[in-house]
Amino acid sequence: MSTLKTIAIGSDHAGFEYKTAIVALLKELGYEVKDFGPYNSDSVDYPDYAHPVANEVENQKAELGVLICGSANGVAITANKHQGIRASIAWLEEIAALARQHNDANVVCIPARFIDLDLAKSIVKTFVTTEFEGGRHATRVNKIACGC
């Protein structure tokens, strides 16, 4: 059993190629990876993959999640419907780092149609290796949940 984090991952058809490469990268780095699909590039509906990843993170069966679609918007919107999820779209490594450090984001969303694969892999690596800073940021994060 790995001593590193368990990562849940999913995509849609636009993110399938990136997902496959990122799964391999995460395994190479020693992470346990739970791949929620899809398992080919046929057209699919992103919520069918974003919800299982979000559920896995929300239910603490995975520490972090990775979602990939064309713009990252669809998977981010879907994942953020879950009360315990803080999904962040990242198109730069610095955005991924700040999402973890300041927002305690637990799902990173990658826009496959707008960044190249090497950058996507770097973003994911940064996201999974960066820790939440806590402190004044914890006060803000604790105000995110809707008490409606």
N, C-alpha and C positions, 0 to 999 in steps of 0.2 A: 504494500500500500504506500502511495506517495505521501511524503510529509508536506508537500506543497498543496496549494489550493485546488479545489475542484472547480472547473469552469464549464458552464452550460453554454452551448452555442447553437445558433440556428440562422437561417437566411431565407430568402426567396430565390427565384430562378436567377435574378440579376446578380445575386451575391454568392451563388453556388460555387463558382471557381475560387473565389477568395476564401470562402468557408473551408473548402477542402484544403487549401494551402495553410490556413491558420490553424486548423485542427492538427495538421502535421507539425507545425512549428510548436504549438503548445505541448504536444506529446514529447517532442524532442527536448523541450525545456523541462520535462519531468512532471507536468501537470496531468491530473486525471481530467479527461474531457468527456462530457456527456453531449453527444451530437444528436440534436432533435430534428435534423434534416433541413432541407430535402436531400435526397441521395442521388439526384440527377438534375439536369438543367431544364426539365420540362416546366412550363408555366404553372405557377402555384400562387396561392393567396398568402401574403406575408403574415396575417394574424394567426394562421394555422401553425406557424413556427415560433412567432414572437410570444404568444401566450404560454406555451410549454416552457420556454426558457425563463420567462418571468416567474412562472409558478415555481420552478425549481429553485430560483434564487430567493424568492419571497418565503418559501417554506424551508429555507436553510439546508437544502440538499446539495446546493452548490454555493460557493462563496461569491462568485462573480459570474456575469453573463456577457456574451458577445452576440450581437445581432447585426446582420448585414443585409442591406437591400440597395436598390439603385441610388436613392437619395439619402437614405437613413431616416427620413421623416416618418414613413409608415410604421417601421418597426419601433421607433422611439415613441410615437404617439400611442401605439398599442401597448407597449411595455409599461408606459407611465400610467395606464389605467389601473394598474395594480398598486394598491396602497403602499406596499413595502418596497416598491421599486423606485430608484432614482436613475433613470436612463439618460445618458448624455450622448449627443452626436459629437463625434470628434473627427476632424479632418487634418489635424496637426498633432504631433506628439505633445506639444505644450498644452493643448486643449485637454487631451486625455489625462495628463498629469494633474492639471488644475481641477478637473472633474473629480478625481479621486481625493486630492489634497484638501480642497475647499468645500466640495459638495458631497463627499462620501458616496459618489455615484457607484452603483453596484452593477450596472449594465452599460457597456459601451456600444454605440451604434455607428457602423461604418458605412459611408456612402460610396459603394463600389464603382459607380459610374463617374465619379469625380476625383478619385485619387488612384494612384497606381498601387499595385500589389505590394511592392516593397514598403511603401509608406504605410499601407494598411497593417502589415505585419509589425512594423515598428510602433505604430499606435497601440495595437493590442498588447505588445510586450510591455510598453510603458504603462498602460492601464493596469495590467495584472501585477506589476511589480511595485507600484506606487501605493503608499499607505495614506490613510486619512490623517490629517494633522490634528483634528480635534480642537480643543481650546475655543476661541471665539467662533470658529466655524461650526462647532457642535451646537452652539446656541442657535445659529441660523438654520442648520439642518433640522433641528428639532421643531422648528416652526413650519416646515414644509407640509406635513400631513394636514389634510383637510378635516377639521372637526365639524363639518357641516351636518 
